[in-house]
Amino acid sequence: MATISELNNYLKQWTRWRRTRNALRWLVYGALIGAGLGLALAFLRTMQLELLSNQVFMVVLVGAGAGAALGSLTTALWPFPKTRAARYFDLHLGLKERSSTALELAADTGNIPTELVDKQLADAVQAARAAKPRQALPLRYHWRDLLVALLLVGSTFLLWRFGTPYFEQAQTQHEVEAAIVEEIQNIEELITEIEGNEALDAEQKEALTQPLQEAITELEEAESVEQAVSTLMETEEKLQALANPETQSQAQGLREAGERLMNSDNTLSDFGEALAEGDLEAAAEALENLDTSEMSGSELGELAQELSEAAESLQATNPELAGQLSEMAGSLQSGDLQEFEGQLAEAGELLELTQEQLETLEAAQAAAGELQDGEAAIAAAGGEGGEGQGLLAGQGSGQGQGNGQSSAFGQSDEADGGAGRGSFTGETGPGDEVGSAPIGQNNGPGDAGETQYEQIYAPQRMGGEAEVGGDLPQSDEPGDQVLGQTPSDPNESGQSVVPYTEVLAEYEEIYRTALDNGDIPPQFRQLIKEYFSSLEP
């Protein structure tokens, strides 16, 4: 005897086949749709220089996989109520509404005779037994599906094949971003080293770390090689500005004076040894420990002579300390020991101040050297090779190379625990034309050809006009650097009535504006900066 349960079982079997069939069909359809969306995304990101060549197929495959999974799961799990299923299979299996009618009669037995319900159910079950859903609802794909798949594969290959210029630019951009991230990490490590340097006080640490923190913020926002390199160069200039430019020569003069005092057996031998070792605090302590109360007249005279000689040796490099030592010698010669004691304390304070300046200088030099290495790394990542990379790399090796080498005293910085990751000496890298020998005003081409700067910036070589932005101020008043009146004919010899110092600031502003806008290639920035530095009065 046929029952409603038997009819429900048939409906469940047919529904499972329908779900399986639809899931397999939408597995393909979803894959094609996902691959198409992935290809569109890959094309868009390629045009935006955000995709590498080996990522094109990955994006398309991920899109195809996601589409296939979403399509098959959605159709397999989509709700399909029993009443709707009965009507669907009645239509597609040729049951002529038998199963749907049987279900409706079985649900409404109160108003319909039982005999009629049983006959209708028996007829529906008999028809269901003869139904063949796999033949009536076969799993088929259209030839257009294969055509779409081939079209997507071909389009993906064409994008991969002819998108090489975009992929190369994207690769360069990725390398630049990686170099910027690495430089940010290096600066963070440098800040940590500075903050952990016990030789620096809180004020010095704050002065050194503040521009580095600002550099990190600007590097995180940098979108090009020019912006990143410009940020590092500006930060480097800020660090160099923190150090007294005379500190380097003062340190060298103190070391040489200390070596002379140390090599002689005299009262100031301990003082000289401390100077020679670069320990100015110990030198100040050695001065303060001088006890003149038990010295004889001849010993005081010898001490005065030694102080005079030390003052003479320091006159060129540290005139302030030399003057203090000279006054101390004069106090001894006049027998004013009380005045001498006060001058001892003042000399010690001068040495301690010089020591602080020196520590700031060394830390700033190390940080600047690290930044120069970063400039070279970012420029190299951006494909700024050849001459530009050589300039930047040369500066990095000549000025900031060597894990704490070339300190202000010519010794290693590793022992004092300072920020000695690199040391910037302030000297130029490739060639000595700039810095050691400032460029004069009359740097025109000689008999042998043009100068280095004219070779690079001559308008006829760069395709520009033979004009320079900015108007020269007019003045007929003579000044210290006024040289004469320039003739109207450029072929005539003559001199300018405008002091170059009056227009230097204006041209420096033009240069800095171009630097900020990224108009100057990275390989020329260091050279231009040194050029303007050499022109400073």
C-alpha positions as CSV (number, residue, x, y, z in Angstrom):
1,M,0.0,0.0,0.0
2,A,1.4,3.4,-1.0
3,T,2.0,5.8,1.8
4,I,2.8,9.5,2.1
5,S,6.2,8.7,3.5
6,E,7.1,6.8,0.4
7,L,6.2,9.8,-1.7
8,N,8.2,12.1,0.6
9,N,11.3,9.8,0.2
10,Y,11.1,10.1,-3.6
11,L,10.9,13.9,-3.3
12,K,14.0,13.9,-1.0
13,Q,16.0,11.7,-3.5
14,W,15.0,14.0,-6.4
15,T,15.9,17.1,-4.4
16,R,19.3,15.7,-3.5
17,W,20.0,15.1,-7.2
18,R,18.8,18.5,-8.1
19,R,21.1,20.1,-5.5
20,T,24.1,18.1,-6.7
21,R,23.4,18.9,-10.3
22,N,23.0,22.6,-9.6
23,A,26.1,22.7,-7.3
24,L,28.2,21.1,-10.1
25,R,26.9,23.5,-12.7
26,W,27.4,26.6,-10.5
27,L,30.8,25.3,-9.5
28,V,31.8,26.1,-13.1
29,Y,29.7,29.2,-13.5
30,G,31.0,30.6,-10.2
31,A,34.6,29.8,-11.2
32,L,34.1,31.7,-14.5
33,I,32.4,34.7,-12.9
34,G,35.1,34.8,-10.1
35,A,37.9,34.5,-12.7
36,G,36.4,37.3,-14.7
37,L,36.2,39.5,-11.6
38,G,39.7,38.5,-10.6
39,L,41.0,39.4,-14.1
40,A,39.3,42.8,-13.9
41,L,40.9,43.4,-10.4
42,A,44.3,42.3,-11.7
43,F,44.0,44.6,-14.6
44,L,43.0,47.5,-12.4
45,R,45.8,46.9,-9.9
46,T,48.3,46.5,-12.7
47,M,47.4,49.9,-14.1
48,Q,47.7,51.3,-10.5
49,L,51.3,49.8,-10.3
50,E,50.2,47.6,-7.3
51,L,50.6,44.1,-8.8
52,L,53.6,42.0,-9.8
53,S,53.8,39.7,-12.7
54,N,53.7,36.5,-10.6
55,Q,50.6,37.8,-8.8
56,V,48.4,38.1,-11.9
57,F,47.6,34.4,-12.2
58,M,47.3,34.2,-8.4
59,V,44.6,36.9,-8.3
60,V,42.7,35.2,-11.2
61,L,43.0,31.8,-9.6
62,V,41.9,33.1,-6.2
63,G,38.9,34.8,-7.8
64,A,38.0,31.6,-9.7
65,G,38.3,29.5,-6.5
66,A,36.2,31.9,-4.5
67,G,33.6,32.1,-7.2
68,A,33.4,28.3,-7.5
69,A,33.1,27.8,-3.8
70,L,30.5,30.5,-3.4
71,G,28.4,29.4,-6.4
72,S,28.3,25.6,-5.5
73,L,27.7,26.1,-1.8
74,T,25.0,28.7,-2.4
75,T,23.0,26.5,-4.8
76,A,23.5,23.4,-2.7
77,L,22.3,25.0,0.5
78,W,19.5,27.2,-1.0
79,P,16.1,26.5,0.6
80,F,13.8,24.2,-1.5
81,P,10.5,23.6,0.3
82,K,8.7,20.2,-0.2
83,T,5.5,21.7,-1.9
84,R,7.7,23.7,-4.3
85,A,9.8,20.6,-5.0
86,A,6.7,18.5,-5.8
87,R,5.5,21.1,-8.3
88,Y,9.0,21.4,-9.8
89,F,9.4,17.6,-10.3
90,D,5.8,17.2,-11.6
91,L,6.7,19.6,-14.3
92,H,10.2,18.3,-15.2
93,L,9.5,14.6,-14.7
94,G,6.2,14.5,-16.5
95,L,4.1,13.5,-13.5
96,K,1.2,15.8,-14.4
97,E,0.8,17.3,-10.9
98,R,0.3,13.9,-9.3
99,S,2.8,14.4,-6.4
100,S,1.7,17.9,-5.6
101,T,-2.0,17.0,-5.7
102,A,-1.3,14.0,-3.4
103,L,0.5,16.2,-0.9
104,E,-2.4,18.7,-0.9
105,L,-5.1,16.0,-0.5
106,A,-3.1,14.4,2.3
107,A,-2.8,17.7,4.1
108,D,-6.6,18.3,3.9
109,T,-8.2,15.0,4.9
110,G,-11.0,16.5,6.8
111,N,-13.1,17.6,3.8
112,I,-12.0,15.0,1.2
113,P,-13.0,11.3,1.3
114,T,-10.3,9.0,2.4
115,E,-10.8,6.7,-0.5
116,L,-10.1,9.5,-2.9
117,V,-6.9,10.5,-1.1
118,D,-5.6,6.9,-1.0
119,K,-6.3,6.5,-4.8
120,Q,-4.5,9.8,-5.6
121,L,-1.5,8.9,-3.4
122,A,-1.3,5.4,-4.9
123,D,-1.3,6.9,-8.4
124,A,1.4,9.5,-7.5
125,V,3.7,6.8,-5.9
126,Q,3.3,4.5,-8.9
127,A,4.3,7.4,-11.2
128,A,7.2,8.3,-9.0
129,R,8.6,4.8,-9.1
130,A,8.8,5.0,-12.9
131,A,10.4,8.5,-12.9
132,K,14.0,8.8,-13.9
133,P,15.3,12.2,-12.7
134,R,18.9,11.8,-13.9
135,Q,17.6,11.4,-17.5
136,A,15.0,14.2,-17.2
137,L,17.5,16.5,-15.4
138,P,20.9,15.6,-16.8
139,L,24.1,17.4,-15.9
140,R,25.1,19.3,-19.0
141,Y,27.4,22.2,-19.9
142,H,27.1,24.5,-22.8
143,W,29.9,25.0,-25.4
144,R,29.8,28.7,-24.6
145,D,31.1,27.8,-21.1
146,L,34.3,26.5,-22.6
147,L,34.6,29.5,-24.9
148,V,34.3,31.9,-21.9
149,A,36.9,29.8,-20.0
150,L,39.4,30.0,-23.0
151,L,38.7,33.7,-23.3
152,L,39.6,34.3,-19.7
153,V,42.7,32.2,-19.9
154,G,43.9,34.1,-23.0
155,S,43.1,37.5,-21.5
156,T,45.1,36.6,-18.4
157,F,48.0,35.5,-20.4
158,L,47.9,38.7,-22.5
159,L,47.9,40.8,-19.3
160,W,50.8,38.9,-18.0
161,R,52.7,39.1,-21.3
162,F,52.2,42.8,-22.2
163,G,52.0,44.2,-18.7
164,T,55.8,43.9,-18.1
165,P,56.4,47.7,-18.0
166,Y,53.8,48.1,-15.3
167,F,55.1,45.1,-13.4
168,E,58.6,46.5,-13.5
169,Q,57.4,49.9,-12.1
170,A,55.4,48.0,-9.4
171,Q,58.4,46.0,-8.5
172,T,60.4,49.2,-8.1
173,Q,57.7,50.7,-6.0
174,H,57.6,47.6,-3.8
175,E,61.3,47.7,-3.4
176,V,61.2,51.4,-2.5
177,E,58.4,50.8,0.1
178,A,60.5,47.9,1.5
179,A,63.5,50.2,1.7
180,I,61.5,52.9,3.4
181,V,60.2,50.4,5.9
182,E,63.7,49.1,6.6
183,E,64.9,52.7,7.0
184,I,62.1,53.4,9.5
185,Q,63.2,50.4,11.5
186,N,66.8,51.6,11.4
187,I,65.9,55.0,12.6
188,E,63.8,53.5,15.4
189,E,66.8,51.4,16.4
190,L,69.0,54.6,16.2
191,I,66.5,56.4,18.5
192,T,66.7,53.5,21.0
193,E,70.5,53.7,20.9
194,I,70.5,57.5,21.5
195,E,68.1,57.2,24.4
196,G,70.2,54.5,25.9
197,N,73.4,56.4,25.5
198,E,74.4,57.3,29.1
199,A,77.0,59.9,27.8
200,L,74.1,62.1,26.7
201,D,71.8,64.1,29.0
202,A,68.0,64.3,28.6
203,E,68.2,67.6,26.7
204,Q,70.7,66.3,24.2
205,K,68.7,63.1,23.7
206,E,65.6,65.1,23.1
207,A,67.4,67.4,20.6
208,L,68.7,64.4,18.7
209,T,65.6,62.2,18.7
210,Q,63.1,64.9,17.8
211,P,64.2,65.2,14.1
212,L,64.4,61.5,13.8
213,Q,60.9,61.0,15.1
214,E,59.7,63.6,12.6
215,A,61.6,61.7,9.8
216,I,59.7,58.5,10.7
217,T,56.4,60.3,10.4
218,E,57.3,61.8,7.1
219,L,58.7,58.5,5.7
220,E,55.5,56.7,6.6
221,E,53.6,59.3,4.5
222,A,56.2,59.3,1.6
223,E,54.8,58.1,-1.7
224,S,57.9,58.4,-3.9
225,V,61.7,58.0,-3.8
226,E,62.1,61.8,-4.1
227,Q,60.0,62.4,-1.0
228,A,61.8,59.8,1.1
229,V,65.3,60.9,0.1
230,S,64.3,64.6,0.6
231,T,63.0,63.7,4.1
232,L,66.3,62.0,5.0
233,M,68.4,64.8,3.6
234,E,66.5,67.4,5.6
235,T,66.7,65.4,8.7
236,E,70.5,65.0,8.1
237,E,70.8,68.7,7.8
238,K,68.9,69.2,11.1
239,L,71.2,66.8,12.9
240,Q,74.3,68.5,11.5
241,A,72.9,71.8,12.7
242,L,72.8,70.5,16.2
243,A,76.6,70.2,16.4
244,N,79.0,73.1,16.8
245,P,81.0,73.1,13.5
246,E,84.1,74.1,15.5
247,T,83.8,71.1,17.9
248,Q,85.6,68.8,15.5
249,S,88.7,71.0,15.2
250,Q,88.6,71.7,18.9
251,A,88.6,68.0,19.7
252,Q,91.5,67.4,17.4
253,G,93.4,70.4,18.9
254,L,92.8,69.1,22.4
255,R,94.0,65.7,21.5
256,E,97.2,67.0,20.0
257,A,97.8,69.3,22.9
258,G,97.2,66.4,25.3
259,E,99.8,64.2,23.4
260,R,102.4,66.9,23.9
261,L,101.7,67.3,27.6
262,M,101.5,63.6,28.1
263,N,104.9,62.9,26.5
264,S,106.7,65.3,29.0
265,D,107.1,64.6,32.7
266,N,105.4,67.6,34.2
267,T,102.6,68.6,36.5
268,L,100.0,68.6,33.7
269,S,100.8,65.0,32.5
270,D,97.5,63.6,33.9
271,F,95.7,66.5,32.3
272,G,97.4,65.8,29.0
273,E,96.7,62.1,29.1
274,A,93.0,62.7,29.6
275,L,93.0,65.1,26.7
276,A,94.8,62.7,24.5
277,E,92.3,60.0,25.3
278,G,89.4,62.3,24.6
279,D,88.0,62.2,28.1
280,L,87.4,65.9,28.8
281,E,85.6,65.2,32.0
282,A,88.7,63.4,33.3
283,A,90.8,66.3,32.0
284,A,88.6,68.8,33.9
285,E,88.9,66.7,37.0
286,A,92.7,66.6,36.6
287,L,92.8,70.4,36.4
288,E,90.6,70.8,39.5
289,N,92.8,68.4,41.4
290,L,95.9,70.6,41.0
291,D,97.1,71.5,44.4
292,T,99.3,74.6,44.4
293,S,99.3,75.1,48.1
294,E,102.4,72.9,48.6
295,M,104.2,73.9,45.4
296,S,107.4,75.9,45.6
297,G,108.0,79.1,43.7
298,S,110.0,77.2,41.0
299,E,107.2,74.6,40.7
300,L,104.6,77.3,40.3
301,G,106.7,78.9,37.6
302,E,107.0,75.6,35.8
303,L,103.3,75.1,36.0
304,A,102.7,78.6,34.6
305,Q,105.0,77.8,31.8
306,E,103.2,74.6,31.0
307,L,99.9,76.3,31.0
308,S,101.2,79.0,28.7
309,E,102.5,76.4,26.3
310,A,99.2,74.5,26.4
311,A,97.3,77.8,25.8
312,E,99.5,78.6,22.8
313,S,98.9,75.1,21.3
314,L,95.1,75.6,21.7
315,Q,95.0,79.2,20.4
316,A,94.1,78.2,16.9
317,T,91.4,75.6,17.6
318,N,90.0,76.6,21.0
319,P,90.7,80.2,21.7
320,E,88.3,80.4,24.7
321,L,90.0,77.6,26.6
322,A,93.4,78.9,25.5
323,G,92.6,82.3,26.9
324,Q,91.5,80.7,30.2
325,L,94.7,78.7,30.5
326,S,96.7,81.9,29.7
327,E,94.9,83.7,32.5
328,M,95.6,80.9,34.8
329,A,99.3,81.1,33.9
330,G,99.2,84.9,34.5
331,S,97.7,84.3,38.0
332,L,100.4,81.9,38.9
333,Q,103.1,84.3,37.7
334,S,101.6,87.1,39.7
335,G,101.2,84.8,42.8
336,D,97.4,85.2,43.0
337,L,96.6,81.6,43.9
338,Q,93.1,82.5,45.0
339,E,92.3,83.8,41.5
340,F,94.0,80.7,40.1
341,E,91.6,78.4,42.0
342,G,88.6,80.2,40.6
343,Q,90.0,80.0,37.1
344,L,90.6,76.3,37.5
345,A,86.8,75.8,38.1
346,E,86.0,77.9,35.0
347,A,88.4,75.9,32.9
348,G,86.8,72.7,34.1
349,E,83.4,74.0,33.1
350,L,84.7,74.9,29.6
351,L,86.0,71.4,29.2
352,E,82.8,69.8,30.4
353,L,80.8,72.0,28.0
354,T,83.1,71.0,25.2
355,Q,82.6,67.4,26.2
356,E,78.8,67.8,25.9
357,Q,79.2,69.4,22.5
358,L,81.5,66.7,21.4
359,E,79.0,64.0,22.5
360,T,76.2,65.7,20.7
361,L,78.5,66.0,17.6
362,E,79.4,62.3,17.6
363,A,75.8,61.2,18.1
364,A,74.6,63.5,15.4
365,Q,77.4,62.4,13.1
366,A,76.5,58.7,13.7
367,A,72.8,59.5,13.0
368,A,73.6,61.5,9.9
369,G,75.8,58.7,8.6
370,E,72.9,56.2,9.1
371,L,70.5,58.5,7.2
372,Q,73.0,58.8,4.3
373,D,73.2,55.1,4.1
374,G,69.4,55.1,4.0
375,E,69.4,57.7,1.2
376,A,71.6,55.4,-0.9
377,A,69.5,52.4,-0.2
378,I,66.2,54.1,-1.1
379,A,67.7,55.7,-4.2
380,A,69.1,52.3,-5.3
381,A,65.7,50.6,-4.7
382,G,64.1,53.3,-6.8
383,G,66.4,52.5,-9.7
384,E,68.5,55.7,-9.3
385,G,71.6,53.9,-10.4
386,G,74.7,55.0,-12.2
387,E,76.1,58.4,-11.3
388,G,73.4,59.2,-8.8
389,Q,73.8,56.0,-6.8
390,G,77.5,56.5,-6.8
391,L,77.2,60.0,-5.4
392,L,74.9,58.9,-2.6
393,A,76.8,55.7,-1.9
394,G,80.1,57.6,-1.9
395,Q,78.7,60.1,0.6
396,G,77.5,57.3,2.8
397,S,80.9,55.5,2.8
398,G,83.0,58.6,3.1
399,Q,80.9,60.3,5.8
400,G,78.9,57.8,7.7
401,Q,80.5,54.4,7.3
402,G,81.8,51.9,9.8
403,N,79.9,51.0,13.0
404,G,81.2,53.7,15.1
405,Q,84.4,54.6,13.4
406,S,86.0,58.0,12.9
407,S,84.9,59.7,16.0
408,A,85.7,63.4,16.6
409,F,88.9,62.3,18.4
410,G,89.9,59.9,15.6
411,Q,89.1,56.9,17.8
412,S,86.5,54.2,17.9
413,D,83.1,55.0,19.5
414,E,82.3,51.4,20.4
415,A,83.8,51.5,23.8
416,D,81.8,54.4,25.1
417,G,78.4,52.8,24.2
418,G,77.4,55.8,22.1
419,A,75.3,55.8,19.1
420,G,78.2,54.6,16.9
421,R,76.5,52.8,14.1
422,G,78.0,55.2,11.7
423,S,80.0,58.5,11.8
424,F,79.6,61.5,9.7
425,T,82.8,63.5,9.4
426,G,81.3,66.3,7.4
427,E,83.6,65.8,4.6
428,T,82.6,65.2,1.0
429,G,82.6,61.8,-0.6
430,P,83.5,61.5,-4.3
431,G,86.1,64.2,-5.0
432,D,87.3,67.1,-2.9
433,E,86.1,69.9,-5.2
434,V,83.4,70.8,-2.7
435,G,83.8,71.4,1.0
436,S,87.6,71.3,1.3
437,A,88.0,73.9,-1.4
438,P,84.9,76.2,-1.6
439,I,83.8,77.1,-5.1
440,G,84.7,80.7,-6.0
441,Q,82.4,83.1,-7.9
442,N,84.4,82.9,-11.1
443,N,83.9,79.3,-11.8
444,G,83.5,79.6,-15.5
445,P,84.9,77.2,-18.0
446,G,88.7,77.4,-18.5
447,D,90.9,76.4,-21.4
448,A,90.5,72.7,-20.6
449,G,86.6,72.8,-20.7
450,E,83.7,73.3,-18.3
451,T,83.6,72.8,-14.6
452,Q,81.7,69.9,-12.9
453,Y,78.7,72.0,-12.1
454,E,78.4,73.6,-15.6
455,Q,78.6,70.1,-17.1
456,I,75.6,69.0,-15.1
457,Y,73.4,72.1,-15.0
458,A,74.2,73.9,-18.3
459,P,70.8,74.7,-19.9
460,Q,72.0,73.6,-23.3
461,R,72.7,70.1,-21.8
462,M,69.4,69.8,-19.9
463,G,67.2,71.1,-22.8
464,G,66.1,74.1,-20.8
465,E,66.3,77.8,-21.3
466,A,69.5,79.8,-20.5
467,E,67.6,81.6,-17.8
468,V,67.6,81.3,-14.0
469,G,64.5,81.9,-11.9
470,G,64.5,84.9,-9.6
471,D,65.5,88.5,-10.3
472,L,68.8,89.9,-9.1
473,P,68.3,92.8,-6.7
474,Q,69.6,96.1,-8.1
475,S,71.8,98.2,-6.0
476,D,74.4,100.9,-6.8
477,E,75.7,101.1,-3.3
478,P,79.2,99.7,-2.8
479,G,79.6,96.9,-0.3
480,D,82.3,94.7,1.0
481,Q,81.8,92.1,-1.8
482,V,80.8,94.4,-4.7
483,L,83.2,93.7,-7.5
484,G,82.2,96.1,-10.3
485,Q,79.8,96.7,-13.1
486,T,78.8,93.9,-15.5
487,P,79.0,95.0,-19.2
488,S,75.9,94.4,-21.3
489,D,77.9,92.3,-23.8
490,P,78.5,88.9,-22.2
491,N,81.6,88.5,-24.3
492,E,83.3,91.4,-22.6
493,S,85.2,90.9,-19.5
494,G,83.8,92.6,-16.4
495,Q,82.6,92.2,-12.8
496,S,79.3,92.3,-11.1
497,V,78.0,95.1,-8.9
498,V,75.6,92.8,-7.0
499,P,77.2,90.9,-4.1
500,Y,76.3,87.2,-4.4
501,T,75.4,87.1,-0.7
502,E,72.4,89.3,-1.5
503,V,70.9,86.8,-3.9
504,L,72.2,83.6,-2.3
505,A,69.2,83.2,0.1
506,E,66.8,83.7,-2.8
507,Y,68.4,81.0,-4.9
508,E,68.6,78.7,-1.9
509,E,64.8,79.1,-1.5
510,I,64.3,78.2,-5.1
511,Y,66.5,75.1,-4.6
512,R,64.7,74.0,-1.5
513,T,61.3,74.5,-3.2
514,A,62.5,72.3,-6.1
515,L,63.8,69.8,-3.6
516,D,60.4,69.6,-1.7
517,N,58.5,69.2,-5.0
518,G,60.7,66.4,-6.2
519,D,61.9,68.3,-9.2
520,I,65.6,67.5,-8.5
521,P,66.7,63.9,-9.2
522,P,68.1,62.2,-6.1
523,Q,71.5,61.7,-7.7
524,F,72.1,65.5,-7.9
525,R,70.7,66.6,-4.5
526,Q,73.8,66.0,-2.4
527,L,75.9,67.8,-5.1
528,I,73.6,70.8,-5.2
529,K,73.5,71.0,-1.4
530,E,77.3,71.0,-1.2
531,Y,77.4,73.6,-3.9
532,F,75.3,76.0,-1.9
533,S,77.1,75.2,1.3
534,S,80.4,76.1,-0.4
535,L,79.0,79.5,-1.3
536,E,78.0,80.5,2.2
537,P,80.1,83.5,3.4
